[in-house]
Amino acid sequence: MSKIISLIILVLDILAIIKIVQSGASTGEKILWVILVLVLPVIGLIIWALLGPGGPAKR
């Protein structure tokens, strides 16, 4: 069960990094977001989804 959860988190992190790189944010912001998602996979993903480019807080 934990392997499935780990795989799901990995896939979501990869998708988040792809979206970050494709976003219209500045290069510095992209680098910071990617580092956050890599260092804190679960928490970074949640923070990016809420506060990142295109997140609900930016609308």
PyMOL commands that place a pseudoatom at each C-alpha (Angstrom):
pseudoatom trace, name=CA, resn=MET, resi=1, chain=A, elem=C, hetatm=0, pos=[0.000, 0.000, 0.000]
pseudoatom trace, name=CA, resn=SER, resi=2, chain=A, elem=C, hetatm=0, pos=[2.755, 2.469, 0.857]
pseudoatom trace, name=CA, resn=LYS, resi=3, chain=A, elem=C, hetatm=0, pos=[4.447, 1.750, -2.492]
pseudoatom trace, name=CA, resn=ILE, resi=4, chain=A, elem=C, hetatm=0, pos=[1.291, 2.823, -4.316]
pseudoatom trace, name=CA, resn=ILE, resi=5, chain=A, elem=C, hetatm=0, pos=[1.061, 6.050, -2.307]
pseudoatom trace, name=CA, resn=SER, resi=6, chain=A, elem=C, hetatm=0, pos=[4.748, 6.760, -2.930]
pseudoatom trace, name=CA, resn=LEU, resi=7, chain=A, elem=C, hetatm=0, pos=[4.273, 6.190, -6.653]
pseudoatom trace, name=CA, resn=ILE, resi=8, chain=A, elem=C, hetatm=0, pos=[1.252, 8.518, -6.741]
pseudoatom trace, name=CA, resn=ILE, resi=9, chain=A, elem=C, hetatm=0, pos=[3.220, 11.251, -4.942]
pseudoatom trace, name=CA, resn=LEU, resi=10, chain=A, elem=C, hetatm=0, pos=[6.130, 10.797, -7.357]
pseudoatom trace, name=CA, resn=VAL, resi=11, chain=A, elem=C, hetatm=0, pos=[3.850, 11.092, -10.397]
pseudoatom trace, name=CA, resn=LEU, resi=12, chain=A, elem=C, hetatm=0, pos=[2.110, 14.180, -8.970]
pseudoatom trace, name=CA, resn=ASP, resi=13, chain=A, elem=C, hetatm=0, pos=[5.472, 15.804, -8.192]
pseudoatom trace, name=CA, resn=ILE, resi=14, chain=A, elem=C, hetatm=0, pos=[6.697, 15.161, -11.741]
pseudoatom trace, name=CA, resn=LEU, resi=15, chain=A, elem=C, hetatm=0, pos=[3.503, 16.639, -13.174]
pseudoatom trace, name=CA, resn=ALA, resi=16, chain=A, elem=C, hetatm=0, pos=[3.828, 19.672, -10.883]
pseudoatom trace, name=CA, resn=ILE, resi=17, chain=A, elem=C, hetatm=0, pos=[7.427, 20.245, -11.997]
pseudoatom trace, name=CA, resn=ILE, resi=18, chain=A, elem=C, hetatm=0, pos=[6.385, 20.037, -15.649]
pseudoatom trace, name=CA, resn=LYS, resi=19, chain=A, elem=C, hetatm=0, pos=[3.603, 22.577, -15.042]
pseudoatom trace, name=CA, resn=ILE, resi=20, chain=A, elem=C, hetatm=0, pos=[6.003, 24.841, -13.136]
pseudoatom trace, name=CA, resn=VAL, resi=21, chain=A, elem=C, hetatm=0, pos=[8.511, 24.815, -15.983]
pseudoatom trace, name=CA, resn=GLN, resi=22, chain=A, elem=C, hetatm=0, pos=[5.761, 25.521, -18.543]
pseudoatom trace, name=CA, resn=SER, resi=23, chain=A, elem=C, hetatm=0, pos=[4.251, 28.365, -16.502]
pseudoatom trace, name=CA, resn=GLY, resi=24, chain=A, elem=C, hetatm=0, pos=[4.687, 32.031, -17.269]
pseudoatom trace, name=CA, resn=ALA, resi=25, chain=A, elem=C, hetatm=0, pos=[6.485, 32.688, -13.994]
pseudoatom trace, name=CA, resn=SER, resi=26, chain=A, elem=C, hetatm=0, pos=[9.961, 34.196, -13.935]
pseudoatom trace, name=CA, resn=THR, resi=27, chain=A, elem=C, hetatm=0, pos=[12.974, 31.899, -14.006]
pseudoatom trace, name=CA, resn=GLY, resi=28, chain=A, elem=C, hetatm=0, pos=[13.760, 32.623, -10.355]
pseudoatom trace, name=CA, resn=GLU, resi=29, chain=A, elem=C, hetatm=0, pos=[10.219, 31.750, -9.264]
pseudoatom trace, name=CA, resn=LYS, resi=30, chain=A, elem=C, hetatm=0, pos=[10.313, 28.534, -11.296]
pseudoatom trace, name=CA, resn=ILE, resi=31, chain=A, elem=C, hetatm=0, pos=[13.594, 27.492, -9.683]
pseudoatom trace, name=CA, resn=LEU, resi=32, chain=A, elem=C, hetatm=0, pos=[12.256, 28.182, -6.184]
pseudoatom trace, name=CA, resn=TRP, resi=33, chain=A, elem=C, hetatm=0, pos=[9.037, 26.244, -6.836]
pseudoatom trace, name=CA, resn=VAL, resi=34, chain=A, elem=C, hetatm=0, pos=[10.918, 23.257, -8.285]
pseudoatom trace, name=CA, resn=ILE, resi=35, chain=A, elem=C, hetatm=0, pos=[13.290, 23.210, -5.305]
pseudoatom trace, name=CA, resn=LEU, resi=36, chain=A, elem=C, hetatm=0, pos=[10.341, 23.366, -2.896]
pseudoatom trace, name=CA, resn=VAL, resi=37, chain=A, elem=C, hetatm=0, pos=[8.580, 20.461, -4.614]
pseudoatom trace, name=CA, resn=LEU, resi=38, chain=A, elem=C, hetatm=0, pos=[11.797, 18.401, -4.697]
pseudoatom trace, name=CA, resn=VAL, resi=39, chain=A, elem=C, hetatm=0, pos=[12.811, 19.060, -1.080]
pseudoatom trace, name=CA, resn=LEU, resi=40, chain=A, elem=C, hetatm=0, pos=[9.323, 18.707, 0.419]
pseudoatom trace, name=CA, resn=PRO, resi=41, chain=A, elem=C, hetatm=0, pos=[7.463, 16.406, -1.999]
pseudoatom trace, name=CA, resn=VAL, resi=42, chain=A, elem=C, hetatm=0, pos=[4.067, 16.281, -0.285]
pseudoatom trace, name=CA, resn=ILE, resi=43, chain=A, elem=C, hetatm=0, pos=[3.996, 19.664, 1.456]
pseudoatom trace, name=CA, resn=GLY, resi=44, chain=A, elem=C, hetatm=0, pos=[5.671, 21.396, -1.496]
pseudoatom trace, name=CA, resn=LEU, resi=45, chain=A, elem=C, hetatm=0, pos=[3.077, 19.941, -3.852]
pseudoatom trace, name=CA, resn=ILE, resi=46, chain=A, elem=C, hetatm=0, pos=[0.224, 21.179, -1.671]
pseudoatom trace, name=CA, resn=ILE, resi=47, chain=A, elem=C, hetatm=0, pos=[1.762, 24.647, -1.283]
pseudoatom trace, name=CA, resn=TRP, resi=48, chain=A, elem=C, hetatm=0, pos=[2.388, 24.880, -5.036]
pseudoatom trace, name=CA, resn=ALA, resi=49, chain=A, elem=C, hetatm=0, pos=[-1.195, 23.800, -5.806]
pseudoatom trace, name=CA, resn=LEU, resi=50, chain=A, elem=C, hetatm=0, pos=[-2.571, 26.517, -3.511]
pseudoatom trace, name=CA, resn=LEU, resi=51, chain=A, elem=C, hetatm=0, pos=[-0.116, 29.382, -4.004]
pseudoatom trace, name=CA, resn=GLY, resi=52, chain=A, elem=C, hetatm=0, pos=[1.796, 28.670, -7.208]
pseudoatom trace, name=CA, resn=PRO, resi=53, chain=A, elem=C, hetatm=0, pos=[1.216, 30.182, -10.642]
pseudoatom trace, name=CA, resn=GLY, resi=54, chain=A, elem=C, hetatm=0, pos=[-2.343, 29.372, -11.646]
pseudoatom trace, name=CA, resn=GLY, resi=55, chain=A, elem=C, hetatm=0, pos=[-3.334, 28.330, -8.129]
pseudoatom trace, name=CA, resn=PRO, resi=56, chain=A, elem=C, hetatm=0, pos=[-6.548, 29.531, -6.444]
pseudoatom trace, name=CA, resn=ALA, resi=57, chain=A, elem=C, hetatm=0, pos=[-4.719, 32.291, -4.577]
pseudoatom trace, name=CA, resn=LYS, resi=58, chain=A, elem=C, hetatm=0, pos=[-3.576, 33.858, -7.892]
pseudoatom trace, name=CA, resn=ARG, resi=59, chain=A, elem=C, hetatm=0, pos=[-7.065, 34.054, -9.425]
for i in range(1, 59): cmd.bond("trace and resi %d" % i, "trace and resi %d" % (i + 1))
show_as sticks, trace
zoom trace
